[in-house]
Each structure stands twice: as C-alpha cells, then as structure tokens.
Amino acid sequence: MSPSAYEQLLVDVLPARIETDAQYDAIRTRFGELLRKARRNKAEDRLMDLLGVLIEDFDRRNGLPPDDGTPSERLRFLMEHSAKPSSDLLPVFGQRSHVNEALNGKRPISIEQARKLGKMFSVSPGLFI
C-alpha cells in the first residue's frame, strides 16, 4: 500500500476527535497494542502518533475540572479522576486535617501548595487559586 493509501485509510477509519467513551476505549486499546509491539513500521509509528493526539485531546477536554468550580472542587475533581487517595496530598498540605480542610473548601490553597498540586496533576497552578 502506498503512503497516500495509508493516509486515506486513516481518514476513513479514525474520527476527527473522540466523542464517546467507547471510541476512547477502542483507540486507547489500539494505542496500547502498538506501544507493546517490539518493532513497529513507519506507518504504525505515524498511527501511534495520531492516536496519541486524539487521546490527549479527549483527556484535555474531559479530564479537567469545569472553569467555574472553586479551587477545592477542582482539587476533588482531579483526585477522583486520577483515582489518587487523599493521602497523596500529605506532602502538599503537611497534615491530614489540612488535606481534609482543603478538599472541603475550609482551607485556602496557598501559592506554594498550588504549585505542588499543579506539578502533581500536570495542570496550571492557577486552577487552585
């Protein structure tokens, strides 16, 4: 198959963006299969790159908390979606009571804590301020 035929196949088969959880699961499964292959050809490498972009776009659109939420709501959202236990926040807040207060919106998140949380979740620290 010529490179243009591969490109046409990608256009015909892949969605422009992932819209459903079923599409997301199918594309992540295919990405994982390609990732585990010991040797990939150039077409598979290109397909893997494209699948990665689609996955990243879906995660960005669906994995971040709503913009109108409070810092504590955003933190709870990220904790739930990442399946992290609240104990993972101990290095950020220092004490279990401070973790619970921050999660419940009873304790403001400092700039330094926001930086640590941003790094932990790979998001902008501004989400927590």
C-alpha positions in Angstrom: 0.0 0.0 0.0 1.4 3.4 -0.9 1.7 6.2 1.7 -1.3 8.0 0.3 -3.4 4.9 0.6 -2.4 4.7 4.3 -3.4 8.3 4.7 -6.8 7.7 3.1 -7.3 4.7 5.4 -6.6 6.8 8.4 -9.0 9.5 7.2 -11.7 6.9 6.5 -11.3 5.0 9.8 -10.4 7.5 12.5 -12.7 10.1 13.9 -11.6 13.8 13.7 -11.9 13.8 17.5 -13.0 11.3 20.1 -16.6 12.0 21.3 -17.6 8.9 23.2 -16.2 6.7 25.9 -16.5 3.7 23.6 -14.3 5.5 20.9 -11.9 6.5 23.7 -11.6 2.9 24.9 -11.1 1.5 21.4 -8.4 4.0 20.5 -6.6 3.6 23.8 -6.6 -0.2 23.3 -5.1 0.1 19.8 -2.6 2.6 21.1 -1.6 0.1 23.8 -1.2 -2.7 21.3 1.1 -0.5 19.2 3.0 0.6 22.3 3.7 -3.0 23.3 5.0 -4.1 19.9 8.7 -4.7 19.9 9.1 -3.4 16.3 6.8 -1.0 14.5 7.0 0.1 10.9 6.8 3.7 9.9 3.0 3.6 9.2 2.4 2.1 12.7 4.6 4.9 14.3 2.6 7.5 12.5 -0.7 5.8 13.5 0.5 5.7 17.1 1.4 9.4 17.0 -2.1 10.3 15.6 -3.8 8.1 18.2 -1.8 9.8 20.9 -3.0 13.2 19.7 -6.6 12.1 19.7 -6.3 10.6 23.2 -4.6 13.7 24.5 -7.3 16.0 23.1 -10.1 13.9 24.7 -8.3 13.8 28.0 -7.8 17.6 27.9 -11.5 18.2 27.1 -12.8 15.7 29.6 -10.2 15.4 32.2 -10.0 18.9 33.6 -12.5 20.4 36.0 -15.0 22.9 35.0 -13.7 26.5 34.8 -16.5 27.8 37.1 -15.6 25.5 40.0 -13.9 26.6 43.3 -10.3 25.5 43.9 -11.5 22.8 46.3 -14.0 21.5 43.7 -11.2 21.4 41.1 -9.0 19.5 43.5 -11.7 17.0 44.4 -12.4 16.5 40.6 -8.7 15.8 39.9 -8.4 13.5 42.8 -11.5 11.5 41.7 -10.4 11.3 38.0 -6.8 10.3 38.9 -8.0 7.8 41.5 -5.5 9.2 43.9 -6.1 8.7 47.6 -6.2 11.8 49.8 -3.0 10.5 51.5 -1.2 11.5 48.3 -1.8 15.1 49.3 0.1 14.9 52.6 3.4 16.1 51.1 1.5 19.1 49.7 -0.5 20.1 52.9 1.6 18.5 55.6 -1.2 17.3 57.9 -4.2 15.1 57.3 -6.5 17.7 58.8 -5.2 20.3 56.3 -5.8 17.9 53.4 -9.4 17.4 54.5 -10.0 21.1 55.1 -8.6 22.0 51.6 -10.7 19.3 50.0 -13.8 20.6 51.8 -13.1 24.3 50.9 -12.5 25.3 54.5 -8.8 26.0 54.0 -7.4 28.2 51.2 -4.7 26.7 49.0 -1.5 28.7 49.2 0.6 29.6 46.1 3.2 27.1 47.1 0.6 24.4 47.5 -0.9 25.3 44.2 2.5 24.9 42.5 2.9 21.5 44.0 -0.6 20.5 43.0 0.0 21.8 39.5 3.0 19.6 39.2 1.3 16.6 40.8 -1.6 16.7 38.3 0.2 18.3 35.3 -2.1 21.3 35.3 -1.7 25.0 35.7 -1.3 26.0 39.4 -3.8 28.8 38.7 -6.6 26.1 38.9 -6.1 26.1 42.7 -6.0 29.8 43.4 
